[in-house]
Amino acid sequence: MLSKFLLLALVLSCLLANAQSQVSIGGGRNLQALNGAPLTPDKVLDLQGTYFFNDEFLPAVLVDASGKEYKDKKIKFNLKTNIIYYTDWDGKLMQATSDIRKVIITEGDKTTVFENFFPPIDGLDAGTYYKVLVNGPSKLLLSTQFSEGEYKEFNSAVTTKRVDKVYQLYGAANGSIKKLTKGEAEVLELLKDKSAELGTFIKQNSLKCRKQSDYETVFNYYNGLKK
């Protein structure tokens, strides 16, 4: 009798354990419980800074590889991806897919020009747009790159991504491009067909070629010599 009682208790125990390992769902059906882990929500990012030239849509003229101009456009220009966004006639957001070589943006009475298709350098390729500071036989260019970092405030579920623009000067002339960081010697190497005249000009005007305004003066002078 005792052995039968023990056997019955064991069977009841197994049935109870099996019932507890199931979960009930609507309609009285049961679904075998699954192993699992707490869900980790997707990272929530709060962006400080911007990848765009301006966060607003601004009037612009786009010039493609054939010289054709696309006027009466308002665009947003992503300087990290080099993507130009505009709105279609029905308000739909579009991405320019034409081979755009020049972007001329108007902000009030200020005009900013970007160009691409320069030789590759420092990880930048022909698709990279540079802001044109001086235009002519030689071009003084400004690249926009980005410093990025993420941080989270104490006891916060939101991760903040900070984006800062980092600028670098380049010079382009005679089919070459050069980063400008070390002063006069780099300029004379890039513009070597007029290096004698430029050397004299730099000395006479006490130019150190360490700041943007000095480079602008030298490149404008060179372009004047080439006329």
N, C-alpha and C positions, 0 to 999 in steps of 0.2 A: 504493500500500500504506500509506504513511504517513497519507494522508488518511482511509483506512478505519479505521486504528488510532485516530486522533484522534476520529473520529465514535463509535467503540465506547466509548472512554474517557468521552466526554461523556454518552452514554446511561447507562452504569454509574454515573456521578457523580450524575445526576438521580435514578436509582432509589434510590441510597443515601440521598440527601438526603430523598426522600419517605418512605423507611422510617424514618428517624430523627425525622421530624416526627409520627409516630404513636405512640400508647401502647397497650400490650397490656392487655386485661382478661380476666377469667375466661372459659374456653371457647375461647380462641384468637382471639376477635374483636378487631378493632382499632377504636379510636375516635380520630378526628382530634383532635389536641391543640388546646386552646382558649387564647386569651389570658386572662390572669388577673392578680390582685394578691393580696398576702398578706391573709388574713382578719383583720378587726379584731373581737375578741370583744366581746360586749355589755358595756356598762359595769356593773361590779359595785359596788353601793352598800352601804356600811355606815352605818346610820342611828344618829346620836347624838341623843338627845332623842325626843320622841313628840308625835304630833298628838292623842293621846287624853287625856281628862280623867284617866283612870287606865288603865294597861295591863291591869288585871284586870277580870273581869266582876263588877259590884257590884249589890246589890239596889237596885231603883228602882221608882217609880210613874210611869207615863206618863199624861198627861192630854191628850185630844184637843180639837178645836175645839168640840165639843158638851158638853164637861165630863165625858165618860166616862173613867173611870179604868181603867188596865190595871195590875193589881197582880201581885205574885209573879213579877216579871221580874228577871233579872240581865242587865245591859247593859254594853256598851263604847260610849263616846260620843266620836266623832271631832269635835273642835272646829274643825277646818279645813273639813271638808266638811259639817258639821252632820248627819252620818249616825249613826243609832242602830242598833247591832247587838245581837242577842240570839240565844239558842239556842232552837230549837223543842223540843217535848216529846221528840222522838227524837234530840236532840243536834245537829241540822242548824243551821248558821249562817244567820241570817236578817237582813234589813234592814227596819226599820220603814218602812212606806209610808203609814200613817195621818197625818193632819194633826196632829202632836203639837205642842201649844202650851206644855206645861210638862213638865219632867223633874225629878223629885225623887230624888236619889241618897243612899243611906245608906252611910256608912263608920263602922262601930262605933256610937258615940253621936253622930256628927256628920252633919248633914243639909245638903246643898247643893242649891239650887234654880236651875234655868235656865229662862228664858222667851224666847219669840220673838214675832214679829208686832208689832214696833215700827216707827215710821216709818223710811224709809231715810236713812242718813247715812254719809258718809266711805267709800262703797263697800260698806257693810253694808246688807243688805236685810231684808225681812220674815222671811226664813227664818233669819236669824242668831240664834243663841241667846246670851243674855247671862246671866252669873251675877247673881242678885238679891241685893244686899247689904242693901237696905232695901226693905220692901214696904209698900204702902198707896196712898193717893191720889197720892203721888209715889213713884217708885222710883229708887233708886241702883243703877246697873248697872255691871258690869265686863265688857268685851269681851276676848276672847282672840284675838290675831292671832299671826303667826309671822314670825320672822326666819330666813331660810334661806341657807346657803352650802355650797359643795362644795370639798373640797381633797383632795390625794393626797400621801401620804407618799413621800419619795424612794425610787425604785426599787421602787414598789409597784404592783400591777395593780388594787388596790382603791381606789375613790373613796369618801371618807367624806362623807356629807351631815350637816351639823350643823343642828339645828332648835332654836330657842329661843322660848319663849312671850313675847309682848309684851302687856302689859295696858294698858287705857285705861278711865278712868271716864267714864260718861255719866249724865245725869239725864233722867228721863222723867216728864212731868206734863201734864195738860190737853191731851192729844193731841199733844204736842211732845216732841222729844228734843234734847239738847244735849250736846256734848262739854265736859267740865269740865277746864280747864287753867289758867284765869287768875284763879281765886279768886272772891271775893264777888260781883262784878258779874254774872257768868254765872249764879250761883245765884239772885240777886234777879230777873234777867230771866226765868228759867224759871218761878220761883214768884212771879210778880209780883202775884198776887191777895192775897198775904200779905207783900209786900215790906217794908212799914213795920215789922211785928212782927218779921220775920226780921232786918232791919237792926239793930234794937235788941238782939235776942238775940245776934247775932254780936258786936256791940261789947261788950256786958256780959260775955261769956264769952271775950273775946280770941281769937276764932277767926279764923284766917288763910285757911281754906279752901284749903290747899295740900297737905293730906294726907288720906288716906282717912278717918281717924277723925273729922276735922273735918266732912267732908261727911256722914258718917253721923249725927253729932249734929244737924246742921242739918236734914237730911231727916226724921229722927225727930221733931224739934220741929214741923216743918211739918205732918206727918201728925197730930200731936196737936192742932194748931189746927183741922184739918179735921173732927175728930170732932164 
